[in-house]
Amino acid sequence: MPESNFVDYVKIFFRSGNGGAGSAHLRREKFVAKGGPDGGDGGRGGHIILKGNAQLWTLLHLKYRKHIFATNGEPGTGSSKTGADGDDVIVDVPLGTVAKDGETGLTLFEITRDGESKTLMKGGRGGLGNEHFKSAVNQTPRYAQPGEPGTEGWRVLELKVLADVGLVGFPNAGKSTLLSVVSAAKPKIADYPFTTLVPNLGIVPYRDQRSFVMADIPGIIEGASEGKGIGLRFLRHIERNAVLLFLIAADSQDIVKEYQILLQELKKYNPELLDKKRLLAISKSDLLDEELKDEIREEMPDISWIFLSSVTGAGLTELKDKLWMYLNS
């Protein structure tokens, strides 16, 4: 996916439709000089509805839509005819979209299933016609209710990538290379930091035609939870992952320290992230001889970990087996 086409945040001004006014019509026919009230109700205003669409991976289609309005309900008419409802506006969004109030930042709801629909803004109710107000003491009411106004305001739509496994690591740890090897994804790869500027998704094939989704999250640096680097913007995508795969390069000066820094950044951002299942992979292990591997084994923290190499393919089968076990345990 081209980097310019990945949009995970939009702010849009929405307005639902106003309800139509009730009618104050009085029945008048050739041989009925003074018929009673027969004003119909107004139609309701159109709703604004968000609908999950599994075919979408980004909010790009909403990037340039700054205003989205639903239509108003029609007024009621004589002969007790109800006005037509306003047309609902259905906005397709990718799975993992979170709707928030644009002013307060309060989370309203989230869309996680294909075809799931939730009302972002309700249209105003139509007003009652005058036939609802007739009584024994007021047989000819000449008034009706106006329609209720719709709702309007700024709403924020944020996308949290839905993936089974999230790749967590410092820039240039080999995350994009690993994703390109185990899936058909083609992320940008280079030998300098911050090659990945947007999350990349790849479907990883497994045995018996099974598969799972892996996400390459842009590299985290120390201080990312406080806004340093580009990690803060994408840390929210990790919240959706069932398993976190920590990737640290074998040529790192201190593997254990890097792992602790990554854990600390996740904890500062959201302590609940540490409750997720974790696996540590030492990438670029083809650079190591057995003596160096033995030294690393002695220093490793108390966590499940493996050596792997995206170049030689060493450890990739074991990696898939462990991830599948975690996802289905």
Secondary structure, 3 states (H helix, E strand, C coil): CCHHHCCCEEEEEEECCCCCCCCCCECCECCECCCCECCCCCCCCCCEEEEECCCCCCCHHHCCCCEEECCCCCCCECCCECCCCCCCEEEEECCCEEEEECCCCCEEEEECCCCCEEEEECCCCCCCCHHHHCCCCCCCCCCCCCCCCCCEEEEEEEECCCCCEEEECCCCCCHHHHHHHHCCCCCCCCCCCCCCCCCEEEEEECHHHCEEEEEECCCCCCCHHHCCCCHHHHHHHHCCCCEEEEEEECCCCCHHHHHHHHHHHHHHHCHHHHHCEEEEEEECHHHCCHHHHHHHHHHCCCCCEEECCCCCCCCHHHHHHHHHHHHHC
